[in-house]
Amino acid sequence: MTIDPLTLLQAYSIGVFPMSDDRDADEVYWVEPRDRAILPLDGFHLSTSLSRTLRRDRFRVTANRAFGRIVALCATAAPDRPSTWINRQIESAYRHLHALGFAHSVELWEGDELVGGLYGVSLGRAFFGESMVSRRTDASKVALAWLVARLRFAGFTLLDCQFMTDHLRSLGAVEISQTAYLQLLGAAVDGVVLGAGTLSAGSGSVAELAFAPLAGDAAPGAALPPSFTESGPLSGHAIAQLLTHTS
């Protein structure tokens, strides 16, 4: 079974996403949770210890440098996750979305070793988090902090986390009804046109700004730390600074 990219994006636009029962499962089913976990972009909980980890630049952080490897790592069984919902059809579908400019990854490295990160789908001003992976203490927290900071900077309005976990709740995620979620989603994807002839994220999108390897220009009137408006690699200090900034 192949998941058509247009069908997949249309599903996201109405609050539905695919899952499977196991890495080796042949079938994919569509999920619409009754209650939805989101992480308000102005509500990320930056603990003192996580702030210290960010400011020390313990990990090297990149975006969209190893998308396929992140998805594969998320799909790999580990002691804390003996099974996975990412079967090979789903993995292939998100690789396709990445090639079209709709799926993105954040990668964490120790030297040349990939030790954590996350990936998800962007559509309009919504980002749908799909999976996180951590092979070092705090790696997934750092990846999520980086994601939230860059989504805020670029003007996203919705970070969908799908299902609530204790880990997400500790970082500021909240649970809302599907009705409330659809209202937020509708506003975030308002104006997005999906069609077989225009299936490309294009240039100049908020996702392009959020996942650029270098800092972009701030939106007019935006109050942002100087390091976000200068050309150059982002630092953990800049990420922590934006997460503690309130408009």
C-alpha positions in Angstrom: 0.0 0.0 0.0 1.3 3.5 -0.9 0.0 6.6 0.8 -0.6 9.3 -1.7 1.0 12.6 -0.5 -2.0 14.7 -1.5 -4.3 12.4 0.5 -1.9 12.6 3.5 -1.8 16.4 3.5 -5.6 16.6 3.0 -6.0 14.3 6.0 -3.8 16.6 8.1 -5.8 19.6 7.0 -8.9 18.1 8.6 -7.3 16.7 11.8 -6.6 13.1 10.7 -3.3 11.2 10.6 -2.1 7.7 9.8 -0.7 5.0 12.1 0.0 1.3 12.0 0.0 -1.4 14.7 3.7 -2.4 14.3 6.8 -1.7 12.2 6.1 -4.9 10.2 2.4 -4.3 9.8 1.0 -4.3 6.3 -2.0 -2.0 7.0 -2.3 1.7 7.8 -5.4 3.2 9.6 -6.5 6.8 10.0 -6.8 8.3 13.5 -8.8 11.3 14.7 -8.4 11.5 18.5 -11.3 12.6 20.7 -8.9 14.6 22.8 -5.9 16.3 21.2 -2.5 17.3 22.7 -1.1 20.6 21.6 1.9 22.6 22.9 1.0 26.3 23.0 4.0 28.0 21.4 4.1 30.6 24.1 3.7 28.0 26.9 6.8 25.9 26.6 8.1 25.0 30.0 11.8 25.7 30.0 13.2 24.3 33.2 16.4 25.6 34.8 18.2 22.3 34.0 17.0 22.3 30.4 18.0 26.0 30.0 21.5 25.1 31.2 21.7 22.2 28.8 20.7 24.5 25.9 23.1 27.3 26.8 26.0 24.8 27.1 25.4 23.7 23.5 25.8 20.1 24.7 24.5 18.9 21.3 25.0 20.2 17.8 21.6 20.9 16.3 20.7 20.8 12.6 17.5 21.0 10.6 16.6 18.9 7.6 20.1 17.5 7.3 19.3 13.9 8.0 15.5 13.5 7.6 15.5 9.9 6.5 17.9 8.9 9.3 15.7 10.6 11.9 12.5 8.8 10.7 14.4 5.5 10.6 15.7 6.1 14.1 12.2 6.9 15.4 11.0 3.6 13.7 13.7 1.5 15.4 12.9 -0.5 18.4 14.6 0.4 21.7 14.5 -0.8 25.3 12.1 2.1 26.2 10.1 1.6 23.0 9.9 -2.1 22.0 7.4 -1.5 19.2 6.6 1.4 16.8 3.7 2.6 14.8 5.9 3.7 11.9 5.7 0.9 9.3 7.5 1.0 6.0 4.6 2.6 4.1 4.4 5.4 6.6 8.2 5.9 6.5 8.1 6.1 2.7 5.2 8.5 2.8 7.0 11.0 5.0 10.2 10.8 3.0 8.1 11.7 0.0 6.5 14.7 1.9 10.0 15.8 2.9 11.1 15.8 -0.8 8.1 18.0 -1.6 9.0 20.4 1.2 6.2 19.5 3.7 8.0 17.4 6.2 10.9 18.5 8.4 13.3 17.2 10.9 15.5 18.5 13.8 18.6 16.4 14.4 20.9 16.3 17.5 24.5 15.2 17.1 27.4 14.2 19.3 30.3 14.5 17.0 29.2 12.6 13.9 26.7 10.4 15.8 23.0 11.1 15.5 21.7 10.9 19.1 18.2 12.3 18.9 15.7 14.5 17.2 12.2 14.7 15.8 10.2 15.0 12.6 6.8 16.3 11.6 4.7 17.9 8.9 4.1 21.6 8.2 1.0 22.9 6.5 0.3 26.6 6.5 1.1 27.8 10.0 0.5 24.4 11.6 3.2 21.9 12.5 2.2 18.3 13.2 4.7 16.6 15.4 5.0 13.0 14.4 7.7 11.3 16.5 10.7 12.1 18.8 13.7 10.0 19.6 16.4 10.2 22.2 19.6 8.2 22.5 21.0 10.6 25.1 19.6 12.2 28.2 17.6 15.3 27.4 18.1 14.9 23.6 14.4 14.9 22.8 13.8 17.9 25.1 16.5 19.9 23.4 15.0 19.0 20.0 11.5 20.1 21.1 12.9 23.3 22.6 14.6 24.1 19.4 11.5 23.3 17.4 9.2 25.5 19.5 11.7 28.5 19.4 12.0 28.3 15.6 8.2 27.9 15.1 7.6 30.9 17.3 10.2 32.9 15.3 8.7 32.0 12.0 5.1 32.8 12.9 3.5 29.4 13.3 0.3 29.3 15.4 -0.2 25.6 16.1 2.0 22.7 17.3 0.0 19.5 17.3 1.4 16.7 19.5 -1.4 14.3 18.8 -1.5 12.3 22.1 -0.7 13.5 25.6 2.2 11.9 27.4 3.8 12.7 30.8 6.9 13.8 28.9 4.9 16.3 26.8 2.9 17.5 29.8 6.1 18.3 31.7 7.2 20.5 28.8 3.9 22.5 28.7 1.6 20.5 26.5 -2.1 20.7 27.2 -5.1 18.5 26.1 -8.1 20.1 24.3 -11.2 18.7 22.6 -11.2 17.7 19.0 -13.7 20.5 18.4 -11.4 23.1 19.9 -8.5 21.6 18.0 -10.3 21.9 14.6 -10.9 25.6 15.3 -7.2 26.2 15.8 -6.3 24.0 12.9 -8.8 25.8 10.6 -7.2 29.2 11.4 -3.6 27.8 11.0 -4.3 26.3 7.5 -6.6 29.0 6.3 -5.7 29.9 2.7 -3.8 26.7 2.0 -4.8 25.2 -1.3 -4.0 21.6 -1.9 -4.2 20.2 -5.4 -2.4 17.6 -7.5 -1.0 20.4 -9.7 0.3 22.5 -6.9 1.7 19.9 -4.5 4.8 21.8 -3.5 5.5 23.8 -0.3 7.1 26.5 -2.5 9.5 29.2 -1.4 8.9 31.9 1.2 6.8 29.8 3.5 6.9 30.0 7.3 8.4 26.5 7.3 11.2 27.6 5.1 12.0 30.3 7.6 11.6 28.0 10.6 13.9 25.3 9.2 16.5 27.4 7.4 20.1 26.5 8.4 20.9 30.1 9.0 18.8 32.7 10.9 16.4 34.7 8.7 15.1 38.2 8.8 12.6 39.0 11.6 9.1 39.8 10.6 8.3 43.6 10.6 7.8 44.7 14.2 8.9 41.4 15.7 10.8 41.8 19.0 13.4 39.0 18.8 16.8 38.5 20.2 19.5 40.0 18.0 21.1 36.6 17.3 17.9 35.5 15.5 18.2 38.4 13.0 21.9 38.0 12.3 23.3 35.6 9.6 24.9 32.6 11.2 24.3 29.3 12.9 21.8 29.4 15.8 23.1 28.7 19.3 21.5 27.1 22.3 21.8 30.4 24.1 19.7 32.1 21.4 17.1 29.3 21.6 16.8 29.7 25.4 16.6 33.5 25.0 13.7 33.2 22.6 11.9 30.7 24.8 12.1 33.1 27.7 11.0 36.1 25.6 7.4 37.2 25.9 5.8 39.6 23.4 
